[in-house]
Amino acid sequence: MLIDSHVNLHAAQFDEDREAVIDRARAAGVGMMVEISDSLSTFEATHALAVAHPDIWCSVGAHPHEARHHLDMTAADLIERAGRPRVVGIGECGLDFHYDLSPRDQQEAVFRTHVAAARRTGLPLVVHTREADDRMAAILREEQGEGPFKFLMHCYTSGAELAEQATKMGAWFSISGIATFKAAEDVRAVIRAMPADRIIVETDCPYLAPVPHRGRRNEPAYVGHVLQALADIRGWSLEAAEARTTDAFFALFDRIPRPVG
C-alpha cells in the first residue's frame, strides 16, 4: 500500500480541484493519507476532509509559524478535538528558527503544549524542526523525562546529531521529496542511518514536489517517487520499501485500522 503520511489538502492551492487531486492519488495507488492540521483556525476544514473520505485521517495542532496565534491554547483544547472520530495525531508542531514567524519562546511554549496533549492521548506527535537542532533535542529530552510519548520527525532534513538523539528516544522519521533533490546528499546521508523499522514517506503537498515534478504544485499522487528514492538510498527493493514503510506507519499511527488483505 502506498501511504502519504503528511498532506495539506485543506490548503488554498487545492481549492480549484481538491476532489480531482484525491482521485488522482487513488488512481496512483495511494491507499491512505493523513491530512495535517497547521492551525486551530483551519482544523474544521482539515477534519471535514477526514470525515468525508474513508481513506483520509487527520491530526490536530498548530504549526510553529502559527504559535503566536495559539498562546492561549491548552492541552485540553487539543485533547478535546483529538477525541473526534478520525483524528489520529497531534501536530504539526515544533520549532522553525529559519523563518521565525513566531517568537522562539512562543514556539517553544506552544510546542510543549502539544507534547502534553500527545502524552495524555497516546497519539503520535508530528514534529516540525528547522534550524533548531539543539533546542529541539533539549526539549525532547526534557519532555521525555516527564513521561514518554510517541513522535515523528516529519520531513526530516536536519542534522545527523539530532537524528541520532531522536532515534535513541524512539522517534519515527518521514521522508519527503527533498530526498530526490540533486543537492540533497546531506539529507540522503542521514536517511541511510535512520532506523529501518521507523521510516515512513510523505509528500507534504502542496510543497516540496519530488523530481520529476519539482517546481510544480505537489500532490499525494507523487508519493511513489519518494518511496522509490527511499528504496534507492537504502538499497531496498521497491517492494521491501513499501512493506517496511507500511509496517512503520501502522506502528506509529496505531489508531488507524490496518486493512486486511
Sequence and secondary structure as in RCSB ss.txt:
>XXXX:A:sequence
MLIDSHVNLHAAQFDEDREAVIDRARAAGVGMMVEISDSLSTFEATHALAVAHPDIWCSVGAHPHEARHHLDMTA
ADLIERAGRPRVVGIGECGLDFHYDLSPRDQQEAVFRTHVAAARRTGLPLVVHTREADDRMAAILREEQGEGPFK
FLMHCYTSGAELAEQATKMGAWFSISGIATFKAAEDVRAVIRAMPADRIIVETDCPYLAPVPHRGRRNEPAYVGH
VLQALADIRGWSLEAAEARTTDAFFALFDRIPRPVG
>XXXX:A:secstr
 EEEEEE TTSGGGTTTHHHHHHHHHHTTEEEEEE    GGGHHHHHHHHHH TTEEEEE   GGGGGG TT  H
HHHHHHHTSTTEEEEEEEEEETTT SS HHHHHHHHHHHHHHHHHH   EEEEEES HHHHHHHHHHHHHH    
EEETT  S HHHHHHHHHTT EEEE GGGG TT HHHHHHHHTS TTSEEE   BTS   TTSTTS   GGGHHH
HHHHHHHHHT  HHHHHHHHHHHHHHHSTTS     
